[in-house]
Amino acid sequence: MGNSKRAARCHLPATTPEPFPAPGANGILGRVQGHYIAAGLQTLPRATHDGPSHHEVLVEAGHLGTVRLFIEKKLARHNRHSHYYWSVYRAEPAEQQ
């Protein structure tokens, strides 16, 4: 009966804080619709090991106007197979000229 010592410790807060991104770190990425992001990713070359790790792409995003997407190369691994792909991590309005 009652809680064991191991069960009682599992509810304690973590001693190290989890790294959360700073508020606004992704800019307006949450407001950009997915098909605009997909169109921007289609303009990039295939992600490879030797290719660049970051890109910036300008896309026309409907009511948001022209948006600059910041894209990084990521690696997915499954057993002995690895796959490089592009991931958008930030979006911000492009300056009007």
C-alpha positions in Angstrom: 0.0 0.0 0.0 1.1 3.6 -0.6 3.6 4.9 -3.0 7.1 3.4 -3.2 10.1 5.6 -3.2 10.7 5.2 -6.9 7.1 6.3 -7.8 7.3 9.3 -5.5 10.4 10.6 -7.3 9.0 10.4 -10.8 6.7 13.4 -10.2 9.5 15.8 -9.2 10.3 18.7 -11.6 13.3 18.2 -13.8 16.6 19.6 -12.5 17.6 21.0 -15.9 15.3 23.4 -17.8 14.1 22.2 -21.2 15.4 24.4 -24.0 12.3 26.2 -25.3 12.7 28.6 -28.3 12.4 32.2 -27.4 9.0 33.8 -28.0 8.9 35.0 -31.6 11.9 33.0 -32.6 10.1 31.6 -35.6 8.7 35.0 -36.7 5.5 34.7 -38.7 5.9 31.1 -39.6 2.7 30.1 -37.8 0.7 32.4 -40.0 2.1 31.2 -43.4 -0.1 28.5 -44.9 1.5 25.1 -45.7 1.1 25.2 -49.5 3.2 28.4 -49.6 5.9 26.7 -47.6 5.7 23.6 -49.8 6.1 25.8 -52.9 9.2 27.4 -51.4 10.7 24.1 -50.6 10.1 22.8 -54.2 12.4 25.6 -55.5 15.4 24.1 -53.6 17.8 21.4 -54.9 17.7 18.0 -53.3 19.2 18.0 -49.8 22.5 16.1 -49.8 25.4 15.5 -47.4 27.7 17.8 -49.3 25.2 20.6 -50.1 24.8 23.8 -48.1 23.0 23.6 -44.7 21.0 26.7 -44.9 18.9 28.5 -47.5 16.7 31.6 -47.7 13.7 31.7 -50.1 11.3 34.4 -51.0 7.7 33.3 -51.7 4.5 35.2 -52.3 2.2 34.1 -49.4 -1.2 35.5 -50.3 -2.5 38.0 -47.8 0.8 38.1 -46.0 2.6 39.4 -49.1 6.2 38.4 -49.9 7.7 36.3 -47.1 11.3 35.2 -46.6 11.6 31.6 -45.5 14.7 30.5 -43.6 15.4 26.8 -44.3 17.9 24.4 -42.8 19.0 20.9 -43.8 18.1 18.1 -41.3 19.0 14.5 -41.1 16.6 11.7 -40.4 18.0 8.3 -39.5 16.4 4.9 -39.4 18.6 2.0 -38.6 21.5 2.1 -41.1 19.6 4.4 -43.5 19.8 8.2 -43.4 17.9 10.8 -45.3 18.6 14.5 -45.6 15.6 16.9 -46.0 14.8 20.6 -45.8 12.9 22.1 -42.9 11.6 25.7 -42.5 12.5 27.2 -39.1 11.6 30.9 -39.5 9.6 33.2 -41.7 9.5 37.0 -41.8 8.0 39.6 -44.0 10.3 40.7 -46.8 11.2 44.3 -47.0 9.2 46.3 -49.5 11.4 48.1 -52.1 
